[in-house]
Structures are given as C-alpha cells and as structure tokens.
Amino acid sequence: MTDPSYPGGELELFAEAVRWKSYLAAMIRPFLGARVLEVGAGLGGTTAVLCRGGHEAWTCLEPDPELLREIESRIATGELPGCCRPSSAKVGELDRDLRYDTILYIDVLEHIEDDRAEAHAASLLLEPGGHLVILSPAHQWLFTPFDQAIGHFRRYTRSSLRAAVPADLERVRLRYIDAVGLLASAANRVLLRQKMPTRKQILFWDRVMVPVSRVIDPLALHRIGKSVIGIWKRRRARA
C-alpha cells in the first residue's frame, strides 16, 4: 500500500485555523466511539481538537518519523490525552483482529495514491456499527500548485469519494462544506496560483470566511464547498 506523502509544512500553517477545526469537530464528534483510529495524525492538531480523553483508545497513525516524535512529545507533556497511542504502522499492516468504532481520514486520503485499496483496508477494521469518516479537498478543477506541493494525488467530488469507499458500507452523510472558502480557492486557482498560502491568508479564511460558511452551508443544502466530508457505517451483523 502506498505511503501517505506530504512534506508537513502546511500543518503548521493550518494549526491556527481554530474556527475551521471547531466546525469539523461539531460534525464529527457524534460519530466518535470508544476506540478511534486516526490515520495520518500529523502534528496531532486534529487529535487535540477531537479527542477529549474519555476514549478507551485513540490510535494515532503517522508514517513521518519527525511528526510521530512530535505526537509522542505532546502525549508525554499532556498536550494530548493519555488514551492516545502513537504508531508508525500503515493501515494494511494492522492486525485484522483489531476493531475500531471510528476510523478518521482528515485531509489524508488525497495523499494516498491507491485510495480504494486504503479505504478497503480501513473498512476491514471497523466494528459492526462503526463509522469511517473522510474529509478531503473538493473538486479536481481546483487542483493547484499548492495541492501538488503538499503531495495531493487528487481532489474529490461527492461521486469520486463515494466510489473510493467499499460498497458494503452504508452511507450516513456525504456533503460539501465551506461554500465561501470555495471562492477563495477558485481565486487562487485562477489568479494567484500560490504553492503555499500565507499565514495572513489562512487567518482571514479562518476568522472571516469559515464563520460565514457555517451559516451558508446548510442554507445551500451542502451542495457547494471547497471540502467534501463523507461518513459511512459498517452495518451491524444480523441476529
């Protein structure tokens, strides 16, 4: 299975996007179970927002040694809860006898060349009734030098993300989010073509655009947005 590929520099940039993370947390927390597998945990930024410490186990998979050491350090200093368990393993290398209530791919699946094989391997690790949660950048026409610079293989539509996930999982939710951010991404695609946004641009998006998107997204019925989020459920075994 292909390694997730990303240089990691964008993680520090987006670390201050607190409103965006709050928006995601509101959508994801209802689907977090006792045993969570977070694939591509990076610096632990998503972990810190989503993991409240009451989980039986929260496994942080991270293939990059430097990022993994940062996660280990944050656990040791108490910045991340003690239930967090760092690991450099790939999803396909995990013991199939292990089962998770929630598996997270937060801005990760687009970094993996064979996304269908990855999603299939993850589905085998889900408990009956467990959830697979995927967030990825939306719309291939928005693919920019920034995507290329941080190791993206693709951006997704709802249809292409649906096609990457095994058909035996039940779709719970599949929607676009951040309608206002879509405009900023389009402007970068047409005008700026930056390889990396500036800190000022990230803060403007997070402090101004994201709060407006939280209002507009449901009004637009989640039909437009710069990101796509999908949630699938492993059907419970029949009695």
C-alpha positions as CSV (number, residue, x, y, z in Angstrom):
1,M,0.0,0.0,0.0
2,T,1.3,3.4,-0.9
3,D,2.6,5.6,1.9
4,P,0.8,8.9,2.5
5,S,3.1,11.5,1.0
6,Y,3.3,15.1,2.3
7,P,6.1,17.3,3.4
8,G,4.2,18.5,6.5
9,G,4.9,22.2,6.2
10,E,1.3,23.1,5.7
11,L,0.4,21.6,9.1
12,E,2.0,24.5,11.0
13,L,0.2,26.9,8.7
14,F,-3.2,25.4,9.4
15,A,-2.6,24.9,13.1
16,E,-4.2,28.3,13.9
17,A,-7.4,27.6,11.9
18,V,-9.3,27.2,15.2
19,R,-12.7,28.1,13.8
20,W,-12.4,25.5,11.0
21,K,-11.4,22.8,13.4
22,S,-14.4,23.7,15.6
23,Y,-16.7,23.4,12.6
24,L,-15.3,20.0,11.8
25,A,-15.5,18.9,15.4
26,A,-19.2,19.7,15.5
27,M,-19.8,17.4,12.6
28,I,-17.5,14.6,13.6
29,R,-17.9,14.2,17.4
30,P,-21.3,12.5,17.2
31,F,-19.6,9.6,15.3
32,L,-16.6,9.1,17.6
33,G,-16.7,5.8,19.5
34,A,-14.6,4.4,22.3
35,R,-11.8,3.1,20.1
36,V,-10.6,5.5,17.4
37,L,-8.1,5.1,14.7
38,E,-6.8,8.4,13.2
39,V,-4.9,7.9,10.0
40,G,-2.2,10.5,9.2
41,A,-2.3,12.2,12.5
42,G,0.4,14.8,11.5
43,L,1.3,17.0,14.4
44,G,-1.7,15.9,16.5
45,G,-3.7,19.1,15.7
46,T,-6.9,17.2,14.8
47,T,-6.3,14.8,17.7
48,A,-6.2,17.7,20.2
49,V,-9.5,19.1,18.9
50,L,-11.4,15.9,18.7
51,C,-10.0,13.7,21.5
52,R,-11.4,14.7,24.8
53,G,-9.6,11.9,26.8
54,G,-12.7,9.8,27.5
55,H,-11.9,7.2,24.8
56,E,-10.8,3.7,25.5
57,A,-8.0,4.1,23.0
58,W,-7.2,6.7,20.3
59,T,-4.5,5.3,17.9
60,C,-2.6,8.0,16.0
61,L,-1.0,6.5,12.8
62,E,1.7,8.7,11.4
63,P,4.4,7.5,8.9
64,D,6.6,10.5,9.2
65,P,9.2,9.9,12.0
66,E,9.5,13.6,12.9
67,L,5.8,14.1,13.1
68,L,5.4,10.9,15.1
69,R,8.0,12.2,17.6
70,E,6.0,15.4,17.9
71,I,2.9,13.4,18.8
72,E,4.9,11.3,21.3
73,S,6.2,14.5,22.9
74,R,2.7,16.1,23.1
75,I,1.4,12.9,24.8
76,A,4.3,13.0,27.3
77,T,3.7,16.6,28.2
78,G,0.0,16.2,28.5
79,E,-0.9,18.3,25.4
80,L,-2.6,15.2,24.1
81,P,-4.7,12.9,26.3
82,G,-3.2,9.7,27.8
83,C,-5.5,7.5,25.8
84,C,-3.6,8.4,22.6
85,R,-1.3,5.7,21.2
86,P,1.2,6.8,18.5
87,S,2.1,4.3,15.8
88,S,4.1,4.3,12.6
89,A,2.2,1.4,11.1
90,K,0.2,1.5,7.9
91,V,-3.5,0.6,7.9
92,G,-2.8,-2.5,5.9
93,E,-0.2,-3.7,8.4
94,L,-2.6,-3.5,11.4
95,D,-3.8,-6.8,13.0
96,R,-7.2,-7.5,11.4
97,D,-8.4,-8.9,14.8
98,L,-8.3,-5.3,16.0
99,R,-11.5,-3.4,15.6
100,Y,-12.3,0.3,15.8
101,D,-15.5,2.2,16.4
102,T,-14.3,5.1,14.3
103,I,-11.7,5.5,11.7
104,L,-10.7,9.0,10.6
105,Y,-9.0,10.3,7.5
106,I,-8.9,14.1,7.9
107,D,-7.3,15.6,4.9
108,V,-5.3,12.4,4.4
109,L,-6.9,10.2,1.7
110,E,-5.9,12.5,-1.1
111,H,-2.3,11.9,-0.2
112,I,-2.6,8.2,-0.8
113,E,-2.2,7.0,-4.4
114,D,-4.4,3.9,-4.2
115,D,-7.3,5.4,-2.2
116,R,-9.6,2.5,-2.9
117,A,-7.3,-0.1,-1.5
118,E,-6.7,2.1,1.5
119,A,-10.4,2.6,2.2
120,H,-11.0,-1.2,1.7
121,A,-8.2,-2.0,4.3
122,A,-9.8,0.5,6.7
123,S,-13.3,-1.0,6.3
124,L,-12.0,-4.4,7.4
125,L,-11.0,-2.8,10.8
126,L,-14.4,-1.4,11.6
127,E,-16.6,-2.8,14.3
128,P,-20.2,-3.5,13.2
129,G,-22.0,-0.2,13.7
130,G,-18.6,1.6,13.5
131,H,-18.0,4.7,11.3
132,L,-15.5,5.7,8.6
133,V,-15.1,9.5,8.4
134,I,-13.3,11.1,5.5
135,L,-12.6,14.8,4.9
136,S,-10.8,15.8,1.7
137,P,-10.4,18.8,-0.6
138,A,-13.1,19.1,-3.2
139,H,-13.2,19.5,-7.0
140,Q,-10.4,18.5,-9.3
141,W,-10.7,21.7,-11.2
142,L,-9.4,23.5,-8.1
143,F,-6.2,21.4,-8.2
144,T,-3.4,24.0,-7.9
145,P,0.4,24.1,-7.3
146,F,-0.4,24.1,-3.6
147,D,-2.1,20.7,-3.9
148,Q,1.0,19.4,-5.8
149,A,3.4,21.0,-3.3
150,I,1.8,19.2,-0.3
151,G,1.6,15.8,-2.0
152,H,-2.0,15.5,-3.1
153,F,-2.8,13.0,-5.8
154,R,-6.3,14.3,-6.4
155,R,-9.2,16.3,-5.1
156,Y,-12.7,14.7,-4.8
157,T,-16.3,15.2,-5.8
158,R,-19.0,13.5,-3.8
159,S,-19.2,10.9,-6.6
160,S,-15.5,10.2,-6.7
161,L,-15.3,9.9,-2.9
162,R,-18.3,7.6,-2.8
163,A,-16.6,5.4,-5.5
164,A,-13.4,5.1,-3.3
165,V,-15.3,3.7,-0.4
166,P,-16.4,0.0,-0.3
167,A,-20.0,-0.5,-1.4
168,D,-20.7,-2.7,1.6
169,L,-20.5,0.3,3.9
170,E,-23.7,2.3,4.5
171,R,-23.5,6.0,3.6
172,V,-24.6,8.2,6.5
173,R,-23.6,11.6,5.2
174,L,-21.8,12.9,2.1
175,R,-21.7,16.7,1.6
176,Y,-19.7,19.7,0.6
177,I,-18.7,22.2,3.2
178,D,-17.1,25.7,3.2
179,A,-19.0,27.4,0.4
180,V,-17.2,30.7,1.0
181,G,-13.8,29.0,1.0
182,L,-14.7,27.7,-2.4
183,L,-14.5,31.3,-3.7
184,A,-11.1,31.8,-2.2
185,S,-9.8,28.5,-3.7
186,A,-11.2,29.5,-7.1
187,A,-9.4,32.8,-6.9
188,N,-6.1,31.1,-6.1
189,R,-6.6,28.7,-9.0
190,V,-7.3,31.4,-11.5
191,L,-5.3,34.4,-10.2
192,L,-2.7,33.6,-7.6
193,R,-1.6,30.0,-8.2
194,Q,0.4,30.0,-5.0
195,K,2.2,26.9,-3.9
196,M,1.5,27.8,-0.2
197,P,-0.9,30.3,1.3
198,T,0.4,32.9,3.7
199,R,-0.4,33.0,7.4
200,K,-2.4,36.2,6.8
201,Q,-4.5,34.4,4.2
202,I,-5.1,31.4,6.5
203,L,-6.2,33.6,9.4
204,F,-8.5,35.7,7.1
205,W,-10.1,32.5,5.8
206,D,-10.5,31.0,9.3
207,R,-11.7,34.2,11.1
208,V,-13.9,35.6,8.3
209,M,-14.9,33.0,5.7
210,V,-15.4,29.9,7.9
211,P,-18.0,31.5,10.2
212,V,-19.9,32.7,7.2
213,S,-19.7,29.3,5.6
214,R,-21.2,27.7,8.8
215,V,-24.3,29.8,8.1
216,I,-24.4,29.4,4.3
217,D,-23.6,25.7,4.0
218,P,-26.9,24.4,5.4
219,L,-28.8,27.1,3.5
220,A,-27.1,25.9,0.3
221,L,-28.0,22.3,1.3
222,H,-24.3,21.5,1.3
223,R,-24.3,21.4,-2.5
224,I,-21.2,23.6,-2.8
225,G,-17.9,23.9,-0.9
226,K,-14.1,23.6,-1.1
227,S,-14.1,20.4,1.0
228,V,-16.1,17.2,1.0
229,I,-16.9,15.2,4.0
230,G,-18.3,11.6,4.0
231,I,-19.3,9.4,6.8
232,W,-20.0,5.7,6.3
233,K,-21.2,3.0,8.7
234,R,-20.4,-0.7,9.0
235,R,-23.7,-2.5,9.0
236,R,-24.4,-4.5,12.2
237,A,-24.3,-8.2,11.9
238,R,-27.8,-9.8,11.5
239,A,-29.0,-11.7,14.6
